[in-house]
Amino acid sequence: MDTFLQLVVTGLAVGATYGLIALGFVLIYKASGVLNLAQGELMMFGAYICFVFSVQANIPFYAAVALTLPVALLIGAVIERFFLRYMIGQPLISVIMMTIGLMILMRGIATWIWGTEPKVYPQVFPQESMSIGSVNISYEYLWAAGLSIFFVLIYIIFFRFTKSGLVMRATSDDEHAALSIGISIKKVLSQSWAIAALTAAVGGIIIGALVGLDTTSFPQYGLKVLPVVLLGGLDSIPGAIIGGILIGLTENLVPEYLGFLGGGMEELAPYILVLIVLIVRPHGLFGLKRIERI
Amino acid sequence: MRLPCGIINKSYSQDTAIVRTNLQWLLLVLALITLFTFPYWASPHWISVMIGVWISIIGVMGLTLLTGYAGQLSLGHMAFVAIGAYTVAILMSDLNWPFWAALPCAGMISGCIGVIFGLPSLRIKGFYLVIATLAAQFIIVHIISRWDSLTGGVFGLSVPKVTLGGFEFKSDFSYYFLAMIFALIAILIAKNLSRSRIGRSWIAIRDNDIAAEIMGVDPFKYKLLAFFFGCFFAGIAGGLWAPYLRYLTPEQFTLMGSVWYLGYMVIGGMGSIMGPIAGVIFITILDEFTAEMVTDLATGSPVFAGFVQASRYIVFGLAIILFLIFEPRGIAHRWERIKNSYRLWPFSY
């Protein structure tokens, strides 16, 4: 029972971080109907920029994070303006290929600038662990989970109570109706990419602080989070969080209880879970079911 | 197909013939002569590059049938190449099968596993299907790297040479002909598939699957057929890779490989048979030239030292992006337009 509780707590903490990263995907999808496969690379860029500020320029960590955020916003807006804007009205496969092209390009640029050797972040979160009853949880994960929940709350507030949030929701709901009441779609798309890049940067910094940084395995976190997004449904913010937690739990519980199926099951389990869910519910758990017309 | 002036269809067989004009016959014969004599005048490096090109053409041709014709985007094609490669390797080394019997088996097994992963395609589409095929990539490669007793796990598996009668395909020189002949057969099969009833149904499903269903095209059957043929071609490509590489490890079949295949297809042109051929050749030549230029640059100035490893990604990523912005229908479409303007010259509209 203790092991079970321990795994559940770790799973919840990791899952909250996944939920935050998944939010980046959901934001772009909600605003423009594009699944951004380059999200992992956006995370990597955010993490590296923060690394440059905090380690190479020797700025205190939290100031470095604060400096990273506007840079991330800018990167998102630039990507939307120079790459994704040409994809408006193009078939789905072109859009997917565009984000794949971005993924390869950004990976190349990161390798060029920062090289392939892994980088280590300064010690951001305290190393010790806290115990509640019989359950141990390291402060690292607690901080990561706390930060993720904090950002998720900010997003919920942003979408619910600010004008920009309202405009974005209107655009995702019906592009033509939004246009007809004077909303500039281009501006909304640009904003949503900027905010998604910001989310990615925050997620990247948290993951970077947990596991370190390199150009080959780090972007894989973006793909790791894909099942989360699909599980929750591509266009649902609560779905992203719940999906994140479900995948976090799966990853932690499966090696313990289904370990007899072979090692490394924790990497595979999210994909198997998402395949099963997709066959039963093709739009994810909370995704909007679209009725197709000819 | 738009024909030059004065070419009239007098019978059905004439209408459906692939080669129509004398010029086309001439070009075809010249091309075949060039291809068959290629190893006699090219440098060994380019022969090995061309073997890669031929094998990639087979794999990308499968992807074109699946994605370009049937519209089922697959992000896991390399996994099916892996199945083909491992099937050939296991049948040849463990069971001592001849290559010629193992290769069709590789195609069939790969195709059947492709159908299994294609099953969700009836219910899910678009981005959701992308993830289902991505899952195929991870699950298949994972199983290969963990099933030690059969596949040798992460340590890999060695593959015997291909023999025909008493002849051994051991040099690049001889393997070139093997790969080329299979690739030419694959191109011919794909071309004929694409204009058969099956190919037309695929195009209907790609353009609008609900409309296709209303018109009487069974989407389930044809989507699964697309997965079967797409993965069959991938399996054949893998089966040809295995004896050429002589040693297989799971790391040869990465997600990046699948992405590379998609890039070949997009740059070449999605809905055409010329597309994969043009795309593979274009990207391979681009890749070779960047590799050469970058090594020169890196020795010239230290600024570009870090660029060597990154250049491949940057050039490939930029190529995909620029093609999507400026020529979304790929090289094949551009080629068609050049041909048309040439045919109408000097009296174009």
Interface residues (C-beta under 8 A of the other chain):
Chain A: Y29 L35 F83 Y86 M87 Q90 L92 I93 S94 I96 M97 M98 I100 G101 L102 M103 I104 L105 M106 R107 G108 I109 A110 T111 W112 I113 G115 T116 L223 L226 P227 L230 L234 G262 G263 G264 E267 L268 Y271 I272 V274 L275 L278 I279 P282 H283 G284 E292 R293 I294
Chain B: T67 G71 L73 L119 P120 R123 I124 G126 F127 Y128 V130 I131 A132 L134 A135 F138 I139 H142 R146 N208 I210 A211 I214 L255 V259 L262 G263 V266 M270 G306 F307 Q309 A310 S311 R312 Y313 I314 V315 F316 G317 L318 A319 I320 I321 L324 I325 P328
